[in-house]
Amino acid sequence: MDEWIGRQSAGEAAEGCFQDQRAYFLLIPWFLELRVRGDVDLEFQRALVYSSVNGYYYARLLDDIGDGHSPAIAPLLPLSAFFHFNFQSAYFPWFEASSPFWGFFERTWIGMADATAAAFSVDNYTESDFSAVTVQKVAAVYIPVAAVCYRYDECALAPWLEFYSRFTHFQEMLDDFCDWQQDLAAGRPSYLLCEAARRKRSRECIASYMVRDGLPWGYSKLRMFHDMARAAAVSLNSPPLNAYLDHRLEQFEDFWRSIRDGLGPLSRLATVLEEGSNGLGSDRNIPQPE
């Protein structure tokens, strides 16, 4: 497990969570405590960060094994209990057993597990499935925010959860957007690919549609989700949160610009190749319209 953690820490994905301004998503509970009381309890915030890092590794381990990204790590699955214990036990010193925080924790954690299990049986994602299943798979991010609210100001919880819900739509759609080729090649359905299957021409392959119109459609959807998150953040009055949203949008726009100009030539090439092998992926396991 120590070797696996080391590989995660050295990888690009871990850097995206734990370094510089990119770590702000991990520190949103810090922004919330600053907002509700003007200061932070460093010991409490350290506990929240420690819990969240363990929760990240827990979810990452299950996701890697479930998606088949790293079959060799399957024997490590029982050790996910190590991350789960650390994720939960970090809250023990701060909340008595009778605290309503634990009711929220249970509903959210079990709901996330239920959504993750349900994802394996969904093969034709709609937008409602995306909200009910894909987004809920990361609902554990609500827990440290709820911890701050249950400790200091329960009334602040609802607007921050509304923001989180909208922002996780952006985060999960971005994941589908960046990984569409790998998902298509592996036959893993996602909302983006299922929508492509519904929108493409009758004899068009999904990969051809993606370079023709699917990626621009996904870009517009991502902008919409980000705008919704931005609107929800207005009432929170948190400059660090706004800076983080600006940073994430800038990252995404840079990525989009890096691929946008190549879509035209690639789309024309895909049209030429469409009668034969598309060479860009496989449509297997992606539901096709009748």
Secondary structure as the mmCIF struct_conf table of DSSP 4:
data_model
#
loop_
_struct_conf.conf_type_id
_struct_conf.id
_struct_conf.beg_label_comp_id
_struct_conf.beg_label_asym_id
_struct_conf.beg_label_seq_id
_struct_conf.end_label_comp_id
_struct_conf.end_label_asym_id
_struct_conf.end_label_seq_id
HELX_RH_AL_P HELX_RH_AL_P1 ASP A 2 ALA A 10
BEND BEND1 GLY A 11 GLY A 11
HELX_RH_AL_P HELX_RH_AL_P2 GLU A 12 PHE A 18
BEND BEND2 GLN A 19 GLN A 19
HELX_RH_3T_P HELX_RH_3T_P1 ASP A 20 PHE A 25
TURN_TY1_P TURN_TY1_P1 LEU A 26 LEU A 27
HELX_RH_AL_P HELX_RH_AL_P3 ILE A 28 ARG A 37
BEND BEND3 GLY A 38 ASP A 39
HELX_RH_AL_P HELX_RH_AL_P4 LEU A 42 GLY A 66
TURN_TY1_P TURN_TY1_P2 ASP A 67 GLY A 68
BEND BEND4 HIS A 69 HIS A 69
HELX_RH_3T_P HELX_RH_3T_P2 PRO A 71 LEU A 79
HELX_RH_AL_P HELX_RH_AL_P5 SER A 80 SER A 89
TURN_TY1_P TURN_TY1_P3 ALA A 90 TRP A 94
BEND BEND5 PHE A 95 PHE A 95
TURN_TY1_P TURN_TY1_P4 ALA A 97 SER A 98
BEND BEND6 SER A 99 SER A 99
HELX_RH_AL_P HELX_RH_AL_P6 PRO A 100 ALA A 119
TURN_TY1_P TURN_TY1_P5 PHE A 120 SER A 121
BEND BEND7 ASN A 124 ASN A 124
HELX_RH_AL_P HELX_RH_AL_P7 GLU A 127 ASP A 129
HELX_RH_PI_P HELX_RH_PI_P1 PHE A 130 THR A 134
HELX_RH_3T_P HELX_RH_3T_P3 VAL A 135 VAL A 141
HELX_RH_AL_P HELX_RH_AL_P8 TYR A 142 TYR A 152
HELX_RH_3T_P HELX_RH_3T_P4 GLU A 154 ALA A 156
HELX_RH_AL_P HELX_RH_AL_P9 LEU A 157 CYS A 178
TURN_TY1_P TURN_TY1_P6 ASP A 179 ASP A 179
HELX_RH_AL_P HELX_RH_AL_P10 TRP A 180 ALA A 186
TURN_TY1_P TURN_TY1_P7 GLY A 187 GLY A 187
HELX_RH_AL_P HELX_RH_AL_P11 TYR A 191 ARG A 199
BEND BEND8 LYS A 200 LYS A 200
TURN_TY1_P TURN_TY1_P8 SER A 202 ARG A 203
HELX_RH_AL_P HELX_RH_AL_P12 ILE A 206 TYR A 209
HELX_RH_PI_P HELX_RH_PI_P2 MET A 210 GLY A 214
HELX_RH_AL_P HELX_RH_AL_P13 LEU A 215 VAL A 234
TURN_TY1_P TURN_TY1_P9 SER A 235 LEU A 236
HELX_RH_AL_P HELX_RH_AL_P14 PRO A 239 ARG A 260
TURN_TY1_P TURN_TY1_P10 ASP A 261 GLY A 262
HELX_RH_AL_P HELX_RH_AL_P15 LEU A 263 LEU A 273
TURN_TY1_P TURN_TY1_P11 GLU A 274 GLU A 275
BEND BEND9 GLY A 276 GLY A 276
BEND BEND10 GLY A 279 LEU A 280
TURN_TY1_P TURN_TY1_P12 ARG A 284 ASN A 285
BEND BEND11 ILE A 286 ILE A 286
HELX_LH_PP_P HELX_LH_PP_P1 PRO A 287 PRO A 289
#
